[in-house]
Amino acid sequence: MRGMLDLQNELKVAEEFWDFLGRQETYQQLLDIFERVGIELRQEINDYFAKYNLQ
């Protein structure tokens, strides 16, 4: 990608991307939300994916 993009100004991923869209700490807040939802809905998520467990 070197030469095709200005990596400092045109390509943002993960924390840099989300903090750019929102504000500082947006990425960490999203991770915290996903963790809380995952814990709260763990059994429902496990039940859903158990349907596809073909062991």
Backbone as CSV, one residue per row, in Angstrom:
resi,resn,N_x,N_y,N_z,CA_x,CA_y,CA_z,C_x,C_y,C_z
1,MET,0.819,-1.193,0.000,0.000,0.000,0.000,0.863,1.257,0.000
2,ARG,2.103,1.074,0.370,3.000,2.227,0.400,3.047,2.862,-0.987
3,GLY,2.871,4.128,-1.045,2.857,4.837,-2.310,1.465,5.030,-2.872
4,MET,0.527,4.166,-2.487,-0.847,4.270,-2.974,-1.700,5.125,-2.041
5,LEU,-1.418,5.029,-0.749,-2.187,5.760,0.255,-1.249,6.555,1.152
6,ASP,-1.753,7.631,1.653,-1.055,8.373,2.694,-1.456,7.713,4.009
7,LEU,-0.660,6.761,4.475,-1.044,5.926,5.616,-1.324,6.717,6.879
8,GLN,-0.706,7.865,7.044,-0.943,8.679,8.228,-2.292,9.381,8.188
9,ASN,-2.797,9.668,6.990,-4.008,10.472,6.874,-5.183,9.777,6.193
10,GLU,-4.945,8.675,5.495,-6.012,8.051,4.718,-6.427,6.670,5.210
11,LEU,-5.675,6.056,6.071,-5.994,4.701,6.494,-6.029,4.632,8.016
12,LYS,-7.206,4.347,8.533,-7.363,4.233,9.978,-8.057,2.903,10.262
13,VAL,-7.583,2.169,11.248,-8.181,0.897,11.622,-8.298,0.824,13.138
14,ALA,-9.210,-0.022,13.570,-9.403,-0.327,14.990,-9.555,0.937,15.837
15,GLU,-8.741,1.070,16.853,-8.884,2.171,17.803,-8.802,3.530,17.113
16,GLU,-7.847,3.673,16.216,-7.683,4.953,15.534,-8.928,5.300,14.706
17,PHE,-9.521,4.299,14.048,-10.717,4.513,13.238,-11.901,4.943,14.091
18,TRP,-12.186,4.175,15.158,-13.369,4.466,15.975,-13.221,5.762,16.761
19,ASP,-12.027,6.032,17.247,-11.806,7.291,17.953,-11.902,8.486,16.998
20,PHE,-11.538,8.284,15.731,-11.689,9.333,14.726,-13.170,9.602,14.449
21,LEU,-13.969,8.537,14.335,-15.406,8.699,14.071,-16.143,9.311,15.248
22,GLY,-15.797,8.867,16.437,-16.482,9.355,17.640,-15.655,10.424,18.308
23,ARG,-14.992,9.995,19.330,-14.087,10.871,20.059,-13.120,9.971,20.804
24,GLN,-12.203,10.563,21.524,-11.246,9.761,22.277,-12.000,8.805,23.192
25,GLU,-11.541,7.584,23.268,-12.106,6.516,24.107,-13.317,5.811,23.487
26,THR,-13.730,6.186,22.271,-14.874,5.526,21.629,-14.601,4.041,21.441
27,TYR,-13.401,3.701,20.985,-13.054,2.300,20.745,-13.154,1.493,22.037
28,GLN,-12.605,2.013,23.118,-12.662,1.299,24.397,-14.092,1.146,24.885
29,GLN,-14.906,2.171,24.675,-16.315,2.091,25.060,-17.033,1.002,24.272
30,LEU,-16.738,0.898,22.973,-17.341,-0.159,22.157,-16.924,-1.542,22.644
31,LEU,-15.649,-1.707,22.962,-15.188,-2.999,23.488,-15.907,-3.348,24.782
32,ASP,-16.074,-2.370,25.659,-16.753,-2.595,26.931,-18.208,-2.996,26.709
33,ILE,-18.869,-2.344,25.766,-20.270,-2.660,25.461,-20.383,-4.079,24.933
34,PHE,-19.524,-4.456,23.984,-19.562,-5.815,23.438,-19.308,-6.848,24.520
35,GLU,-18.405,-6.546,25.439,-18.125,-7.480,26.525,-19.352,-7.651,27.426
36,ARG,-19.979,-6.535,27.813,-21.158,-6.612,28.688,-22.304,-7.361,28.025
37,VAL,-22.549,-7.065,26.758,-23.630,-7.744,26.032,-23.307,-9.236,25.899
38,GLY,-22.058,-9.542,25.606,-21.651,-10.943,25.487,-21.853,-11.712,26.779
39,ILE,-21.530,-11.085,27.892,-21.726,-11.739,29.197,-23.218,-11.910,29.475
40,GLU,-23.985,-10.860,29.225,-25.422,-10.900,29.500,-26.151,-11.922,28.632
41,LEU,-25.752,-12.040,27.390,-26.450,-12.929,26.450,-25.683,-14.220,26.175
42,ARG,-24.733,-14.545,27.020,-23.863,-15.704,26.776,-24.637,-16.977,26.498
43,GLN,-25.607,-17.292,27.325,-26.341,-18.548,27.143,-27.114,-18.548,25.828
44,GLU,-27.748,-17.445,25.515,-28.491,-17.335,24.260,-27.552,-17.479,23.051
45,ILE,-26.394,-16.874,23.129,-25.409,-16.975,22.050,-24.919,-18.413,21.929
46,ASN,-24.611,-19.049,23.050,-24.159,-20.440,23.037,-25.225,-21.362,22.459
47,ASP,-26.472,-21.152,22.851,-27.568,-21.973,22.334,-27.709,-21.817,20.827
48,TYR,-27.581,-20.592,20.351,-27.698,-20.338,18.914,-26.609,-21.075,18.140
49,PHE,-25.355,-20.942,18.585,-24.256,-21.562,17.854,-24.185,-23.070,18.063
50,ALA,-24.805,-23.588,19.111,-24.832,-25.028,19.337,-25.568,-25.741,18.209
51,LYS,-26.494,-25.054,17.566,-27.226,-25.649,16.436,-26.293,-25.980,15.287
52,TYR,-25.169,-25.313,15.223,-24.245,-25.477,14.101,-22.996,-26.271,14.474
53,ASN,-22.964,-26.779,15.686,-21.835,-27.568,16.136,-21.977,-28.980,15.581
54,LEU,-21.142,-29.322,14.616,-21.284,-30.590,13.916,-20.239,-31.605,14.344
55,GLN,-19.789,-31.558,15.565,-18.749,-32.485,16.011,-19.291,-33.867,16.163
